[in-house]
Amino acid sequence: MKIVIAGGSGFLGAPLARRLIARGDDVAVLSRDLSKVKAGRGVRWDGITPGPWTAEIDAADLVVNLAGENVGAGRWTAARKRRLIKSRVEATNASWSR
């Protein structure tokens, strides 16, 4: 199965990518910083702008979006909650609004 993981180098995404690869899946990891991708094929993206990464999504059997601001990096103030939501919604919108 061809799987694309946005945020596949993070706390949840990295072990998920390793597990999927171990079972034989083709895993592409969308990342702003390819040096952080330790498992899967790193594909550059910014989470906002459509680009070559869209071909990965078009060919995927499954897309997992784990991208977004780190939820454990501070207090959940009203402003921070808005940033957390925005960081996830923008990444998803970039994937579908092309």
Secondary structure per residue as TSV (DSSP state, phi and psi in degrees):
chain	resnum	aa	ss	phi	psi
A	1	M	-	360.0	141.1
A	2	K	E	-96.1	120.5
A	3	I	E	-125.1	135.7
A	4	V	E	-112.0	130.0
A	5	I	E	-120.0	115.3
A	6	A	E	-85.3	126.6
A	7	G	T	84.7	24.5
A	8	G	T	-77.1	2.6
A	9	S	T	-107.8	4.7
A	10	G	S	-90.5	-170.4
A	11	F	T	-55.9	-44.3
A	12	L	T	-93.0	-36.9
A	13	G	H	-66.9	-39.0
A	14	A	H	-63.9	-49.1
A	15	P	H	-66.1	-32.3
A	16	L	H	-63.4	-45.6
A	17	A	H	-60.0	-45.6
A	18	R	H	-60.2	-42.7
A	19	R	H	-65.4	-42.2
A	20	L	H	-66.5	-40.3
A	21	I	H	-64.1	-40.7
A	22	A	H	-61.4	-30.4
A	23	R	T	-89.4	0.7
A	24	G	T	103.5	7.7
A	25	D	-	-78.6	153.2
A	26	D	E	-90.1	113.8
A	27	V	E	-115.6	123.5
A	28	A	E	-106.3	130.8
A	29	V	E	-110.0	116.8
A	30	L	E	-82.1	126.6
A	31	S	E	-151.5	146.8
A	32	R	S	-75.9	-27.8
A	33	D	-	-124.4	98.2
A	34	L	G	-64.5	-20.5
A	35	S	G	-68.0	-17.7
A	36	K	G	-86.3	-11.5
A	37	V	-	-80.9	111.8
A	38	K	-	-104.1	-15.6
A	39	A	S	-140.6	135.7
A	40	G	S	92.5	176.3
A	41	R	E	-88.1	117.9
A	42	G	E	-74.8	131.6
A	43	V	E	-128.6	124.0
A	44	R	E	-71.5	137.7
A	45	W	-	-157.4	163.8
A	46	D	-	-115.3	1.0
A	47	G	S	77.6	1.6
A	48	I	S	-131.2	-48.9
A	49	T	S	-94.2	126.5
A	50	P	-	-61.2	145.5
A	51	G	-	-164.2	-159.6
A	52	P	T	-57.8	-24.1
A	53	W	H	-63.1	-19.3
A	54	T	H	-64.4	-28.0
A	55	A	H	-64.6	-33.6
A	56	E	H	-63.5	-43.9
A	57	I	H	-67.3	-41.5
A	58	D	H	-60.9	-32.9
A	59	A	H	-93.3	-1.8
A	60	A	-	-80.5	147.3
A	61	D	S	-83.9	-27.1
A	62	L	E	-149.8	138.2
A	63	V	E	-123.0	129.0
A	64	V	E	-116.6	123.8
A	65	N	E	-105.5	104.5
A	66	L	-	-113.9	11.0
A	67	A	-	-76.1	152.1
A	68	G	S	146.5	169.7
A	69	E	S	-58.6	143.4
A	70	N	-	-61.8	118.7
A	71	V	T	-73.2	-17.7
A	72	G	T	-99.9	11.3
A	73	A	S	-94.8	17.4
A	74	G	S	162.0	179.1
A	75	R	-	-65.4	147.2
A	76	W	-	-91.4	73.6
A	77	T	-	-76.1	170.5
A	78	A	H	-60.2	-42.7
A	79	A	H	-65.3	-40.4
A	80	R	H	-67.0	-39.5
A	81	K	H	-59.7	-40.6
A	82	R	H	-63.2	-40.5
A	83	R	H	-66.4	-40.4
A	84	L	H	-60.5	-46.6
A	85	I	H	-65.6	-47.1
A	86	K	H	-58.6	-41.9
A	87	S	H	-63.7	-29.6
A	88	R	H	-85.0	-41.7
A	89	V	H	-66.9	-42.3
A	90	E	H	-62.0	-41.2
A	91	A	H	-63.6	-41.0
A	92	T	H	-68.5	-42.7
A	93	N	H	-61.6	-38.9
A	94	A	H	-60.9	-34.4
A	95	S	H	-71.8	-30.9
A	96	W	H	-108.0	-11.8
A	97	S	-	-97.7	19.9
A	98	R	-	-90.0	360.0
